């Protein structure tokens, strides 16, 4: 029957049968389409003036200038708490709440994890997280585990984009690695908590799609001194919160 279907209607098999079956095959790389998708955005970004001052992370498609998370789904996240400095959990929660308010994206905690950060982290891990895209991973780490945290780098963040046929790329998961020893030293300084919180906000802004800018007044400047989101940061985050819903992914 399968050979007959391939011969009579190969397009039908490719477009309908295989996508329905593929998530249940061994070594599947994506969950069943539409898992967790709502019929409308779950939130809305605040209305802010778009005065520029922001940049988006480079898109896999040159014809698509911006990649964002699907606003019709929650952004689930897990935290590996090992090595967190005192008060680290609260600072992460405050940073997530700030990014959620600035984008309208609905972040939902999915507990703790033992998963380690990885350059090639699998976006779909059904054995660990079930048949849905893996949650955003937030870890307290160091340069031994994450070489990119060497030197003055105290955090790294980014996301993985995927695309349904004929639909725009959207982010499906991401990760943040925080330099626990370096940030613990920052916490010991006057006003250190604000700087650590700003670091987490900065990396989460990378996760949702913002890139570095040249303006030191913006939080997305790689070496700026501000500890709060500035007008350009907020304008970019608001745009990222108004991305497209992609229920077929």
NORJOVEN-V831388 format. One record per backbone hydrogen bond with DSSP energy under -1.0 kcal/mol. CO is the residue of the C=O (numbers start at 0). NH is the residue of the N-H. If there is no record, write none. Layout:
# NORJOVEN-V831388
CO/NH
CO/NH
This chain:
# NORJOVEN-V831388
0/4
1/5
2/6
3/7
4/8
8/12
9/13
10/14
11/15
11/16
12/17
15/19
16/20
17/21
20/23
21/24
24/27
31/34
33/36
48/50
54/210
60/63
67/170
69/72
70/41
71/37
74/107
75/135
76/109
77/137
78/112
79/139
80/83
84/87
86/90
87/91
88/92
89/93
90/94
91/95
92/96
93/97
94/98
95/99
96/100
97/101
98/102
99/103
105/74
107/76
110/78
117/120
122/133
124/128
125/129
129/131
135/77
136/175
137/79
138/177
140/179
141/145
145/148
146/149
149/152
153/178
155/176
157/174
159/171
161/169
163/166
169/161
172/159
173/136
174/157
175/138
176/155
177/140
177/179
178/182
179/183
180/184
181/185
182/186
185/188
188/191
190/194
191/195
192/196
193/197
194/198
195/199
196/200
197/201
198/202
199/203
200/204
201/205
202/206
203/207
204/209
208/56
214/217
217/220
219/212
220/223
229/233
230/234
231/235
232/236
233/237
234/238
235/239
236/240
238/241
245/248
